[in-house]
Amino acid sequence: MVAFFTLSPCMPSSWPTCSIEWRFGKTHHMIVVENPERRCRGVASAELDGSPVEPAEIPLEDEGRAYRARVVLGASRDALAGAAQSAATQAGTKTPRAVAINPDEETWL
């Protein structure tokens, strides 16, 4: 069975970054939170050792190695999609079937 931990930081919007070192058994985690949009909360992205992960399901294993987690605060993709749908509804238009979150990445909902 694989265990997980969740990163959902809340910090003062004036802080550009913060970090924590966390030890789980023999495993060491360096967790860095970046805040480029100066928000209090909301996870735009998360990485574990440079690979994207879901911030609500970061693998947690006690294998005696070091990990580096990076979290960037900002609007999540779900929030961006919801905002586009809300804007379309308020404008009295039909909700689009696909919303481009970032056309450069070809990410569509």
MARLUMVEX-493477 format. One record per residue: residue in three letters; x, y, z of N, C-alpha, C in turn. Coordinates in pm, whole numbers, plus 32768, in hexadecimal, padded with zeros to 4 digits. Example, Ala and Ser with C-alpha at 12.3 -4.5 7.8 and 13.67 -1.06 7.14 Angstrom:
<atoms>
ATOM  resn  n_east  n_north  n_up  ca_east  ca_north  ca_up  c_east  c_north  c_up
ATOM   Ala    8527     7DC7  830C     84CE      7E3E   830C    8528     7EB6  830C
ATOM   Ser    8505     7F1F  82C4     8557      7F96   82CA    850A     8003  8313
</atoms>
This chain:
<atoms>
ATOM  resn  n_east  n_north  n_up  ca_east  ca_north  ca_up  c_east  c_north  c_up
ATOM   Met    8053     7F8A  8000     8000      8000   8000    8058     807D  8000
ATOM   Val    803C     80D9  7FA7     8087      8155   7F9D    803E     81C1  7FEC
ATOM   Ala    8088     8208  803F     8050      8277   808B    8067     82F9  803D
ATOM   Phe    8019     835D  805C     8023      83DF   801A    8021     844E  8082
ATOM   Phe    8054     84C2  805C     803E      853A   80AD    800D     85A8  8051
ATOM   Thr    7FCF     860C  808C     7F90      8679   8042    7FD7     86FD  8061
ATOM   Leu    7FED     874B  7FF9     8022      87D2   800B    7FB7     8836  7FDF
ATOM   Ser    7F85     8883  803F     7F24      88EC   8024    7F48     8963  807C
ATOM   Pro    7FB8     89A6  805A     7FEA      8A0F   80B1    7F91     8A8B  80B6
ATOM   Cys    7F98     8ACC  8129     7F57      8B4D   813D    7FBF     8BA5  8180
ATOM   Met    7FE1     8C15  8140     8049      8C6B   8176    8028     8CFD  8156
ATOM   Pro    8067     8D5B  8199     804D      8DE8   817C    806D     8E08  80EA
ATOM   Ser    8019     8E55  80AA     802E      8E77   801D    80AE     8EC8  8008
ATOM   Ser    80E2     8F05  806F     815D      8F54   8062    81DA     8EFC  805B
ATOM   Trp    81CE     8E7B  807A     8242      8E22   8076    8258     8DF0  7FE8
ATOM   Pro    82CE     8E05  7FAF     82E9      8DD1   7F28    8307     8D3C  7F28
ATOM   Thr    8338     8D08  7F97     835A      8C7A   7FA0    8367     8C51  8032
ATOM   Cys    8360     8BD1  8049     837E      8B98   80CC    83A8     8B07  80B6
ATOM   Ser    83E9     8ACE  8118     8414      8A43   810B    8411     89FF  8192
ATOM   Ile    840E     897B  818C     840F      892A   8205    845D     88AB  81E7
ATOM   Glu    84A7     887E  8249     84E8      87FC   8240    849B     879F  829B
ATOM   Trp    8472     872D  8265     841C      86D0   82AE    8456     8645  82A3
ATOM   Arg    845F     8602  8313     8493      857A   8315    8420     851B  8337
ATOM   Phe    8411     84B5  82E4     83AD      844C   82FA    83FC     83CA  8308
ATOM   Gly    840B     839A  8382     845F      8324   8398    84EE     8345  836F
ATOM   Lys    8522     82F9  830F     85AB      830F   82DE    85AF     8365  8260
ATOM   Thr    853B     8390  8231     8532      83DE   81B5    852D     8473  81D3
ATOM   His    8577     84C0  8187     8581      8551   8198    8538     8596  8125
ATOM   His    84DF     85F4  8145     8497      8642   80E0    84BC     86D5  80EF
ATOM   Met    84E8     8712  8082     84FC      87A3   807B    8485     87D7  802C
ATOM   Ile    8430     8825  806B     83B7      8859   802C    83C7     88EF  801B
ATOM   Val    83BA     891E  7F9F     83C6      89AC   7F7F    8341     89DB  7F45
ATOM   Val    830D     8A48  7F7A     8292      8A84   7F48    82B6     8B0B  7F0A
ATOM   Glu    8294     8B1B  7E8A     82AD      8B99   7E43    8228     8BE1  7E31
ATOM   Asn    822D     8C66  7E38     81B3      8CB6   7E35    81C2     8D2C  7DD5
ATOM   Pro    81CF     8D10  7D51     81E8      8D7C   7CF1    8174     8DDD  7CE1
ATOM   Glu    80F9     8DB1  7CFB     8083      8E07   7CEC    805A     8E49  7D6F
ATOM   Arg    80A7     8E31  7DD8     808D      8E69   7E5C    7FFF     8E48  7E8C
ATOM   Arg    7FE1     8DC8  7E8D     7F60      8D97   7EBE    7F70     8D5F  7F4A
ATOM   Cys    7F00     8D4A  7F8D     7F02      8D0B   8011    7EF7     8C73  8006
ATOM   Arg    7EB1     8C44  7FA1     7E9C      8BB4   7F92    7E78     8B94  7F02
ATOM   Gly    7E68     8B14  7EE4     7E48      8AE6   7E5E    7EC5     8AB1  7E1A
ATOM   Val    7EC5     8A32  7DF8     7F3B      89F4   7DBB    7F2C     89F0  7D23
ATOM   Ala    7F85     8A34  7CDD     7F85      8A33   7C4A    7FCC     89B7  7C17
ATOM   Ser    8038     898E  7C5A     8082      8917   7C2F    80D3     88DF  7CA3
ATOM   Ala    80F6     8860  7C95     814A      881E   7CF8    81A5     87BB  7CB0
ATOM   Glu    821E     87AD  7CE4     8280      8750   7CAB    82C4     8704  7D1C
ATOM   Leu    82EC     868A  7CFE     833E      863B   7D58    83B8     860F  7D0A
ATOM   Asp    842C     863D  7D32     84A9      8623   7CEB    84A0     8648  7C57
ATOM   Gly    845E     86B8  7C3A     8455      86EC   7BB2    83E6     86B1  7B5C
ATOM   Ser    839C     8650  7B8E     832D      8615   7B43    82A8     8647  7B7C
ATOM   Pro    8249     866A  7B25     81C7      869A   7B55    817F     8631  7BAA
ATOM   Val    813E     865F  7C15     80ED      8609   7C6C    806F     8654  7C93
ATOM   Glu    800B     860A  7CBA     7F92      8645   7CF2    7FB1     8672  7D80
ATOM   Pro    7F98     86EF  7DA3     7FBB      871E   7E29    7F6D     86D6  7E98
ATOM   Ala    7EFE     8696  7E77     7EB0      864E   7EDB    7EDC     85BD  7EEA
ATOM   Glu    7F37     858E  7E93     7F60      8502   7E97    7FF6     84F4  7E79
ATOM   Ile    8048     852C  7ECE     80D9      8521   7EBC    8106     84A0  7F01
ATOM   Pro    8147     8446  7EB8     8170      83C6   7EF3    81C9     83D9  7F6D
ATOM   Leu    81B2     8387  7FD2     81FC      838E   8050    8230     8301  8070
ATOM   Glu    82B4     82F2  8062     82F2      8271   8080    8368     8288  80DD
ATOM   Asp    837F     822A  8136     83F1      8233   8192    845F     81D8  815C
ATOM   Glu    84AA     820F  80FC     8514      81C0   80BE    859E     81F9  80D4
ATOM   Gly    85A9     825E  812A     862B      8292   8150    8670     82EB  80EB
ATOM   Arg    8629     8324  8090     8669      837F   8030    8634     840C  8041
ATOM   Ala    8668     8469  7FF4     863E      84F5   7FFB    85E6     8516  7F83
ATOM   Tyr    857B     8561  7F9B     8520      858F   7F33    8519     8627  7F37
ATOM   Arg    84FA     8661  7EC4     84E3      86F1   7EBC    8458     8708  7E80
ATOM   Ala    8402     8747  7ECE     837B      8769   7E9F    8377     87FF  7E86
ATOM   Arg    8336     8826  7E19     8326      88B3   7DF5    8293     88CD  7DDC
ATOM   Val    825E     8932  7E1D     81D2      895A   7E0C    81D0     89EC  7DE0
ATOM   Val    8182     8A0A  7D7B     8172      8A93   7D4D    80E2     8ABD  7D69
ATOM   Leu    80D2     8B27  7DB7     804C      8B5A   7DD3    8018     8BA8  7D5B
ATOM   Gly    7F97     8BA2  7D47     7F57      8BE9   7CD9    7ED2     8BA7  7CBB
ATOM   Ala    7E92     8BD5  7C51     7E10      8B9C   7C2A    7E26     8B10  7BF3
ATOM   Ser    7DD8     8AB2  7C22     7DE0      8A2A   7BEF    7D9D     8A21  7B67
ATOM   Arg    7DBB     89B8  7B1C     7D7C      89A6   7A99    7CE5     899B  7AA7
ATOM   Asp    7CB6     8958  7B12     7C26      894D   7B29    7BE8     89D6  7B3F
ATOM   Ala    7C2D     8A2C  7B8A     7BFA      8AB2   7BA4    7BF6     8B04  7B24
ATOM   Leu    7C5C     8AF6  7ACF     7C5D      8B3E   7A51    7BEA     8B12  79F6
ATOM   Ala    7BD1     8A90  79F1     7B63      8A5D   799E    7ADE     8A8E  79D4
ATOM   Gly    7ACF     8A8D  7A5B     7A54      8ABE   7A97    7A3E     8B51  7A7C
ATOM   Ala    7AA9     8BA0  7A7E     7A9E      8C2F   7A62    7A73     8C47  79D2
ATOM   Ala    7AA8     8BFA  7974     7A81      8C09   78E7    79EE     8BE5  78D4
ATOM   Gln    79C1     8B7D  7917     7935      8B54   790C    78DB     8BBD  794B
ATOM   Ser    7902     8BF3  79BF     78B4      8C5A   7A01    78AB     8CD9  79AC
ATOM   Ala    7919     8D00  796E     791A      8D77   7919    78BE     8D65  78A1
ATOM   Ala    78BD     8CED  7868     7866      8CD2   77F5    77D3     8CD7  7820
ATOM   Thr    77B6     8CA2  7895     772C      8CA2   78C7    76FE     8D31  78E4
ATOM   Gln    7753     8D81  7922     772F      8E0B   7942    771C     8E5F  78C3
ATOM   Ala    7766     8E3E  785B     775B      8E88   77DD    76E1     8E5D  778D
ATOM   Gly    769B     8DF5  77BE     7624      8DC6   777A    7643     8D71  7701
ATOM   Thr    76BB     8D3D  76F9     76E0      8CE6   768A    76DD     8C56  76B7
ATOM   Lys    76DF     8BFD  7659     76E4      8B70   767A    776E     8B4F  76B2
ATOM   Thr    7770     8AEF  770D     77EE      8AC2   7747    783D     8A7A  76DB
ATOM   Pro    78BA     8A9F  76C8     790A      8A5B   7662    7920     89C8  7684
ATOM   Arg    7929     8976  761D     7941      88E7   7633    79D1     88CD  765D
ATOM   Ala    7A2E     891C  762D     7ABB      890D   7651    7AF1     8996  7676
ATOM   Val    7B3D     8999  76DF     7B79      8A15   770D    7C10     8A02  770A
ATOM   Ala    7C56     8A59  76C4     7CE8      8A51   76BF    7D1F     8A91  773E
ATOM   Ile    7D5D     8A41  7790     7D9A      8A74   780A    7E1D     8ABA  77E6
ATOM   Asn    7E6E     8A7A  7796     7EEB      8AB4   7767    7F02     8A80  76DA
ATOM   Pro    7EE1     8ACC  7674     7EED      8A9C   75EB    7F7A     8A6F  75C6
ATOM   Asp    7FE0     8AA8  7607     8069      8A7E   75E8    8084     89EF  7614
ATOM   Glu    803D     89C1  767C     804F      8939   76AE    7FEA     88D7  7671
ATOM   Glu    7F8D     890A  7625     7F23      88B9   75EA    7ED5     886C  7655
ATOM   Thr    7EB5     88B1  76C2     7E67      8877   772E    7DD7     88A5  771E
ATOM   Trp    7D7C     8847  7710     7CEF      8868   76F9    7C99     8820  775E
ATOM   Leu    7C2C     885D  7782     7BC7      881D   77D8    7B49     880C  7788
</atoms>
